[in-house]
Amino acid sequence: MMYFGALGAALLLLASQVSAHLEKHGPHDRFWKHNKEERSLEVDGVNQFQNIETCIDEMMKEEDKIAMTTQTASQRNITNMYYDNYEEWNFMVTVENAITPSHVAAVRALGGCVRKFIPRAYEVRSMSIEFGYDHDVGLGGNCPTHLAPLVELFLPHVFHDMRRLLSLVYDAANWSDFLPKNDNYRPYYILPAPKDVGFRAAEHLTYDEFKEGLKDHMDGLDTKYTFNYAFSGPDEYGGGEFYIKHGRRREHKMHLKPKKYEAMVFLGGYYLHGVEPITSGKREMFSNELWTYPDAPYGSNLWSNTADRMEKYIAFCDRELEKGNTGPCKVDFGAIVGNGRYNAMTNGEKSDDDEEEEFDDEDDEDEFDEEEEMDGVPLRPAGAGYRKNLEEEKEDAQNGAATCSQSTVAS
């Protein structure tokens, strides 16, 4: 009894620390609020804010524009909760009618306008390339248009409805009172409340260039929740089933083909998942990842958005405040922390500093060298995700499996 009381108290403390963590780092809109107030979105020296806003207005039908601001997904219905008997928690929840048709139209319009005025925000993302191979080894991939924090900027009604979805699922899944039942729990098991997470990524996804689907990956331990909206129905494409693996050794593989407007909300940073080969038609999704930091700043992406980089960026902005610079932190995210291995916002070019900064001090190097293991599943510190050495990755590729090192690929 005393053991569980002490453990419960420790977990409550960790949960409170998660809340304090985001509060310490500032509000969700800390790094994009000034874009909205100043109506500014600089791309190669040109302010594209008005162009994107006008483009969205022109692309949307009048009835959708009215519905977008007046309707919410009031017919949401939780269809299933998926339980992991080993971890003893609900690891995924599906919700039908999770997004309204007008909100889908708005996200599609935003994606189209971003591709027009910020073409670098669209990426043909091969997992083989992201793993460092010089040729395609059959790991699949997808084609994201990076929309963080542009959904917040241009589609506030959609953004707030997305947050309502997370709150609904969080309560239904009882994630607020989750208590790990094995002794090897880690702090990242704590599932923060919706008010304590920001958007790490928002991606409008297609698979036109990757009919082979998307092999096994996790979204990285920085990601607390992943939620994917189905913009295409199961009758609009052949194959392409989403799958997720659970159990002690991830031996149980569950398949799901979501209905149109349905959402899958799951613990993507912890569970292997992927997409089966697409045999016909068009698979279209809207994928989002949330973490315990403010919403990611404009110009960042999943390669750049790791906990260590965000900590560096926040520390820089905080120092500017201490110097008396009371205005918003407008400095380019990549200029401070590097752009990650591949950066869609800079034409996919590798930052000169990226390889050096990953191990730029002895403590970081030790952190990556000391691989933890829990019940046979190798774990890395939060932010490093799940990594293997190159030979193991090649062996996995030959066996038709892969594991993302960081949250670079979303289902």
N, C-alpha and C positions, 0 to 999 in steps of 0.2 A: 504493500500500500504506500509506504513511504517512497519507494522507488518511482512508482507512477506519479506520485504527487510532485516529486522533485523534477521528473522529466517533463511533466505538464507545465510546471512553473518555468522551466528552462525554455520550452517552446513558446510559451506566452511572451517571455522576454524577447526571444528572437523575432516573434511576430511584431512586437512593439518597435523593435529595432528596424525592421523593414519599413514600417510606417515613418519612423523618424528619419530613415535614410532618404526617402524621397522628399520629405519636408525640408531636410537639411539642404538638399540640392536645388530647391526652388520649385515653383509651380510647374504644371505640365507644359504650359505655353511659354516658358521662359525664353526659349531660343527661336520662337517664331512669332511671338506677339507683335514685335516691332514691324515684321513684314506686313501684317494685317493693318496695323495703325498707320503705317506710312505708305501702304499700297505699293510695296516695292518687292521685286523679285528679279534680281540682276542675273542676267545670263550673257556672258561675254561682253560685259559693259553696257548691255541694253536692259532696261526695265521692262520685263514681259508681263507684269501683273495685269495691266489693263487688257493686253492682247489675249491672255488666257481667259480672263473673266468674260470678255466679249465673245470669244470662241465658244465657251460653254453655253452662253445664252443663245447663240445661233444654232448650235447643234441639237439643243433640246427642244422637244415639242412644247407648245404652250401648256397643254394639260399636264405634262410631266413637271414643268417648272412650278405650277400651282400646287400639284400634289406633293412635290418634294418638300415644300415648306409647311404644308398643312397636315400631312399624313405621317403616321409612324407605323411601325410593324406591330399593330395592335392584335393581330391574329396569330402571334407567335405561339407555338405549341411544342413543348419538349417531347420528342418522340422516343428517345432512348437514352439511357445512361449506361455506360460500359464500365464494368467493374473488374479490377485486377485482383484476383484472389491472393496473389502473393504479396503485393504491396498493401492490399486492403484499403483501396480508395477507388473512387470513380476517376478514370483517366481520360474519358471523353464523353461529351454530351452532344446529341444532335437536336437541332431545333428547326422545325419546318416553318415556312413563312417568316424567316428570320430577317428578311430585308424586303422592302417594298419594290415593285417594278419601277417606280419613279426614281428611287435611290439607285437602283441598278443603272438606269438610263443616265443618271448624273455622274456616276463613277466612270461609266464608259465614255461619256463626253469629256470628262476631265482627262482620262487616259489619252484620248485622241488629241486633245488640245496640247497636252504636255509633249506628246510625240512630235507635234507640229512645231512648237516653239522652244522645246528643250529636247531635241532629238537624242542627246546623250543619255537621257533618262530611260531610254528603251535599250534593252540588252538581250542578246541571244546568249544564254548562260548555259554552257556545257559543264557538266560535273567533271568530265575528264580533264578539261582545261583547268578547272578550279582545283583539282587534285594535283596539278602540276605536270600532267602528261603532255607530251608534244603532239599527240594524235588522239583520235577518238577511240576509246577502249570500251565503248558501249555502256556507259553509266547513265545515259540519258541527260535530261536537263529541262529547262523551260525558258520562256521569253517574258521577263517581267518589265513592266513600266513602273518605275519607282515613284510612289505618290506620297511618301512621308516628307514633310508635314503638309503636303498640298491639299489633302482631304480636309484637314482642319482649317486651312486658309480659305478655300473656295467653296466647300460643302459643309458648313457647320451643322446643318440639320442632320446630314448623314452621319457625321462624326459623333454627335451626341446620341444618336440612335444606336450606334455601334457600342458605345459605352453602356447603354441600357441593356443591350444583349449580354454583355459580360457580367453585369450585376445579376441578371436573371439566372444565368448558368451557375455563377459562383454560389448563389444561395441554394439552388436546386441540388447541386452536387455535394453540398455540405463541405466545401473546401475550407470554409472558415474554421471548422473545428477538427480538421484532419490531425490525427496523431499517429506518427509512424509506429509500426508494431515490431520492427526489428531493431536491434541495438546499433546497427551501422548507419543510422540516419545522419544526414549532413544538413547544414543550414539551408541549402538550396531546396530542401524538401518543403520548407515553409512556403505556403501559397498566399501571397499578399492579397489584401482586399482590392477591389477594383479602383478605389480612390487612390491607392498607393502605387499604381503602375502607369507608365507612359508608353507611347507607341514607339517601339524600336524600328518597325518597318510597316509599310503598307504597299502592297504590290498587286497591280492588275496583271493577271497571268494568262498566257496562252501557251500552247504546246505545238504550234505549227511546225517548228523546226525539229521537234523531238517526238516522233511518233513511237519511239521505243519507251516512252514514259520516263520515270524517274526512280532510280534505285534507292535502296535503304539509306536513310540519313536521319540525323537528329538536328534540331534547330539550335543547338548550343545551349549550355547551362545558363547563359545570361537571359534566355527567353523563359518567362514564367508561363505564358499562355500563348497558344497559337489558335487563331480562329479563321476558318476559310468559308467564304460564301460561294455557293454554286450559282454561277451566272448562266450556265447551260444545263439543260435537263438531261436525264439518262437516255432519252430517246434521240438526242442530238449528236451523240457520238458512240462509237463502238469500242468496247474495251475500256481502258482508262479508269478502272476502279481504284479508288483510294484504299490503301491498306495500312494497318498499324500492328505492331508486334508487342505482345505483353507476356507476362509470366516471369518466373525467376530467371530463365535464360532467354527470355524473349522468344520462347518456343511456340507461342500461340499467335497465329497470323489471322487477323480479322479483315474482311473485305467489306467495302461500303461504296455504293454508287449514289451519291446524294441527289435528292430531287432539286428541281430548279427553285431558287430562292431559299434553299435549306442551308443551314450553317453547321459546320463541325467545329466544336470548341474542344481543344485537347491540350495535354501537357506535352507539347511538341519538343521542348527542350530536353525531355527525359526519355521519350519513347521513339524507337526506330519506326519510320513510316516512309511511304513512297507512293508511286502511281504505276499501275500496270500499263503495258503497251497499249497505245491507242490505235485501233484498227481502221477507224473511219470517223468522219465528222470533225467537229471542233469542240475541244474541252476548254472552258473559260472559267476562271476562278478569281476571287478577290481575297488575297491572303494577308493576314496581319499578325504581327508578333508584338508582345508587350513585355516590358521589363521594369525594374524598380528605379528608373531614372526618368527625368523629364522626356517629353517627346523629342525624337531625334531632330536635329536641325536640318534645314534645307541643304542639299548638296551631299549628304551622307548616304550610305547604303549599308547593306548587311555585312559587307566585308569590313567596313570602317567602324560599324557600331558595336564595339566590344566594351565591356565594363572598364577595362584599363584605359582605353582611349577616351571614353566619356568622363572618367575621373580626372584625366589630365585637362580636358577641355573645361570642365567645371572649375578646377583649381585655377586655371588661367583667368577665367571670367571673374572668379571670386577675388583674385588678386587685383584685378582692374577696379573692382568695387572698393577695395581697401585703399587704393590710391586716390579715391575720390571721384572716379569716373562712374557717375550714378546712372548713366544711360544704359540701354540694353546692350548685351554682348553681341556685337555684329561681326566679329572677326570670323573669317572662314574656318569651318571645322577642320578641313583637311590641312590647312596651313599650320595648325597647332599640333595635330596628332597624327598626320599622315592619312592617306586615303584608303588604306587596306590593300589587300593583294591585288584586286582588280576593282576599279572604281568606274561605275557607269557614268558618273557626272563628269569624269575627266577622260572621256573617250576610251575607257577600259585600260588606261595606261597604268603601269605599276609605279607607285611612288618610289623615288630613289631612296627614301629613308625607311621604307616599310620593313625590309628584311632586317636592317640593323636595329630598328626600334623594338621589334618583337622580343629580342633578347638583349636589350640595351643595358642591362645591369645584371650583376651576379645573382641577385635574388630572383629575378625573373627566370634566369636560366635554370636555377635549381627547381623552381616551381614546375617547369615543364618536364624536367628530368625525373621527378619523383612521381611516378604514376601510381594512383591509388587504385584499389580494386575492391569491389563489393560483390560478394557472391558470384564471382567469375565475370562480372561486367566491369571492364576497365573504366575508370572515371578520371577526368581531368578537373583542375580547379575551374570555378566559374569563369567563363570568358574564353577558356581554351577549347571547350567542347570535347568531342571524342576524337582522338587522334591515333593513328597507327603509323608505323614507319613505312617507308616507300615499298619495301619488299612485301609487307603484309597487305598493303593496298593493291599491289599488282596481283597478288594471289586472290584477293577478294574479287578483283575485276574479272579474273579468269573464271571465278565461280559464280559470277553474275551478281555480286553484292558490292556495296560501297557504303562508307559512312562519312558524312560531312564533318570536316574539322571545325568549322564554325557555321554560324547560321547564315549561310549564303544561298541556300536553296530552300524555297518554301513549296509546300505541296499545292 
